[in-house]
Amino acid sequence: MRNVLFVYSQNRLRSPTAEQVFSKRRDIEVESAGTNHDADTPLTHELVAWADIIFVMEKAHRTKLQKKFKAGLNAGGLPRHP
């Protein structure tokens, strides 16, 4: 089973919606978190370490994630997608 983390700024709309949509799948575990300090569920080192796959909603979220949690990401960081 793979652990999937959805990340957005506030963790109020997009990331929790993605978590809810994918929560019914039996082949993955899902969580969501926000990059901002006042997010409903703030992103933590523990969540980054838990995740096998991290989906960000915008390029700015990827940048924040890479800056703040660089040590917890794999050697190549997050993959680039067009």
C-alpha positions in Angstrom: 0.0 0.0 0.0 1.3 3.5 -0.9 0.8 6.6 1.2 -0.4 9.6 -0.8 -0.3 13.2 0.5 -2.2 16.1 -1.1 -0.8 19.6 -0.3 -2.4 23.0 -0.7 -1.9 26.3 1.1 -4.7 26.3 3.7 -5.8 22.6 3.6 -9.4 23.8 3.5 -10.8 23.1 0.0 -8.6 21.5 -2.7 -6.4 19.1 -0.7 -9.2 17.8 1.6 -11.4 17.3 -1.4 -8.6 15.3 -3.1 -8.2 13.3 0.1 -11.9 12.6 0.3 -12.1 11.6 -3.4 -9.2 9.1 -3.1 -10.0 7.8 0.4 -12.3 5.1 -1.0 -9.4 3.4 -2.9 -8.2 0.3 -1.2 -4.7 0.4 -2.7 -3.6 3.7 -1.1 -3.7 5.6 2.2 -4.4 9.3 1.8 -3.8 12.4 3.9 -3.9 16.2 3.2 -2.1 19.1 4.6 -1.4 22.8 4.0 1.8 24.7 3.5 0.8 27.8 5.4 1.3 28.1 9.2 -2.4 28.7 9.7 -3.5 25.7 7.6 -6.3 23.5 9.1 -3.7 20.6 9.1 -0.2 22.1 8.7 2.4 20.2 6.8 4.9 18.5 9.1 8.1 16.6 8.8 6.2 13.5 9.9 3.7 13.7 7.1 6.4 14.3 4.5 8.3 11.2 5.9 5.1 9.2 5.8 4.2 10.0 2.2 5.4 7.8 -0.7 3.8 10.3 -3.2 3.1 14.0 -2.6 0.8 15.9 -4.9 0.9 19.7 -4.8 -1.8 21.9 -6.3 0.5 24.7 -7.5 4.1 25.3 -8.3 4.4 27.7 -5.3 3.4 24.7 -3.0 6.2 22.6 -4.5 8.7 25.4 -3.9 7.6 25.8 -0.3 7.7 22.1 0.3 11.2 21.8 -1.2 12.6 24.7 0.8 11.1 23.7 4.2 11.3 19.9 4.0 14.3 19.3 1.7 15.9 16.8 4.1 12.7 14.7 4.2 12.3 14.4 0.5 14.0 11.8 -1.7 17.4 12.7 -3.2 15.9 14.1 -6.3 13.3 16.2 -4.6 9.9 16.2 -6.1 9.5 15.3 -9.8 8.9 18.0 -12.3 5.7 17.9 -14.3 4.8 20.3 -17.1 
